[in-house]
Amino acid sequence: MKVLIVEDEMIISASVKQSLVKLNYDVVGIASKYIHALEMLETLEVNLVLIDINLNGIKNGIDLAKYIQENFNIPFIYVTANSDSHTLEKAKNTRPLGYLVKPFSEENLYSAIEVASFNFFNCESLKEEDFMFVKSGGDNVKLYLHQIVYLQSKQNYLVIERFNKPSLSIRGTLSEFLESKKSFSLVKVNRSTAVNLKHLVEVNGSHLKLGNIQIEYASSYKKEITERWKKFLEK
């Protein structure tokens, strides 16, 4: 188990690391700021993140948890001194797999990690919903559905553009892909393109905006796009 510690107090992070090493976990990094945690998530292999709600900088641990929830398929546990109802309510909305209040014992830490890992990695319904395996360039690639920004047919191939990840090219058609993995968030916008509503930020007169990407949509699809996007935002 490769663990990333995100904690603003170095003394506490060193103590947590010592406990994790003693419990035979591999600590791959320690970050005290939101931006440093993002850099480590992008470059290191991480299986679980321990997040302190209070971090150095403008963005806090809840901001980081939201980013992980939207862009990675990694479980996280809050490790914090904040146990008031307001903080707890905000933290709950990010769906953590645990919430440890300082000070906590080594036994509490071990139990929280083991329970979180079991629940995350053994939930078949979550696995089926969140990823699928595709063959790209001769390799079997684990494709997380929430990372798909858009898909585009190009002759006998389907190009899959992913958020902060290299694009994938797989054999098959757009219709086959959408049929094989029915997902409310994936919607067709023209004959050869489908977008992920999770990344959609604007629908204008002729284009859809997904982050800094613009994709032209066919007018015949506009009604379904807007209706599906509205329902998606209400979920």
Secondary structure in CASP SS format (residue, H / E / C, confidence):
PFRMAT SS
TARGET T0000
AUTHOR 0000-0000-0000
METHOD secondary structure of the structure
MODEL  1
M C 1.00
K E 1.00
V E 1.00
L E 1.00
I E 1.00
V E 1.00
E C 1.00
D C 1.00
E C 1.00
M H 1.00
I H 1.00
I H 1.00
S H 1.00
A H 1.00
S H 1.00
V H 1.00
K H 1.00
Q H 1.00
S H 1.00
L H 1.00
V H 1.00
K H 1.00
L C 1.00
N C 1.00
Y C 1.00
D E 1.00
V E 1.00
V E 1.00
G E 1.00
I E 1.00
A E 1.00
S C 1.00
K E 1.00
Y H 1.00
I H 1.00
H H 1.00
A H 1.00
L H 1.00
E H 1.00
M H 1.00
L H 1.00
E H 1.00
T H 1.00
L C 1.00
E C 1.00
V C 1.00
N C 1.00
L E 1.00
V E 1.00
L E 1.00
I E 1.00
D C 1.00
I C 1.00
N C 1.00
L C 1.00
N E 1.00
G C 1.00
I C 1.00
K C 1.00
N C 1.00
G H 1.00
I H 1.00
D H 1.00
L H 1.00
A H 1.00
K H 1.00
Y H 1.00
I H 1.00
Q H 1.00
E H 1.00
N H 1.00
F C 1.00
N C 1.00
I C 1.00
P C 1.00
F E 1.00
I E 1.00
Y E 1.00
V E 1.00
T E 1.00
A C 1.00
N C 1.00
S C 1.00
D C 1.00
S H 1.00
H H 1.00
T H 1.00
L H 1.00
E H 1.00
K H 1.00
A H 1.00
K H 1.00
N C 1.00
T C 1.00
R C 1.00
P C 1.00
L C 1.00
G C 1.00
Y E 1.00
L E 1.00
V E 1.00
K C 1.00
P C 1.00
F C 1.00
S C 1.00
E H 1.00
E H 1.00
N H 1.00
L H 1.00
Y H 1.00
S H 1.00
A H 1.00
I H 1.00
E H 1.00
V H 1.00
A H 1.00
S H 1.00
F H 1.00
N H 1.00
F H 1.00
F H 1.00
N C 1.00
C C 1.00
E H 1.00
S H 1.00
L H 1.00
K H 1.00
E H 1.00
E H 1.00
D H 1.00
F E 1.00
M E 1.00
F E 1.00
V E 1.00
K E 1.00
S E 1.00
G C 1.00
G C 1.00
D E 1.00
N E 1.00
V E 1.00
K E 1.00
L E 1.00
Y E 1.00
L H 1.00
H H 1.00
Q H 1.00
I E 1.00
V E 1.00
Y E 1.00
L E 1.00
Q E 1.00
S E 1.00
K E 1.00
Q C 1.00
N C 1.00
Y E 1.00
L E 1.00
V E 1.00
I E 1.00
E E 1.00
R E 1.00
F C 1.00
N C 1.00
K E 1.00
P E 1.00
S E 1.00
L E 1.00
S E 1.00
I E 1.00
R E 1.00
G C 1.00
T C 1.00
L H 1.00
S H 1.00
E H 1.00
F H 1.00
L H 1.00
E H 1.00
S H 1.00
K C 1.00
K C 1.00
S C 1.00
F C 1.00
S C 1.00
L E 1.00
V E 1.00
K E 1.00
V E 1.00
N E 1.00
R C 1.00
S C 1.00
T E 1.00
A E 1.00
V E 1.00
N E 1.00
L H 1.00
K H 1.00
H H 1.00
L C 1.00
V C 1.00
E E 1.00
V E 1.00
N C 1.00
G C 1.00
S C 1.00
H E 1.00
L E 1.00
K E 1.00
L E 1.00
G C 1.00
N C 1.00
I E 1.00
Q E 1.00
I E 1.00
E E 1.00
Y C 1.00
A C 1.00
S H 1.00
S H 1.00
Y H 1.00
K H 1.00
K H 1.00
E H 1.00
I H 1.00
T H 1.00
E H 1.00
R H 1.00
W H 1.00
K H 1.00
K H 1.00
F H 1.00
L H 1.00
E H 1.00
K C 1.00
END
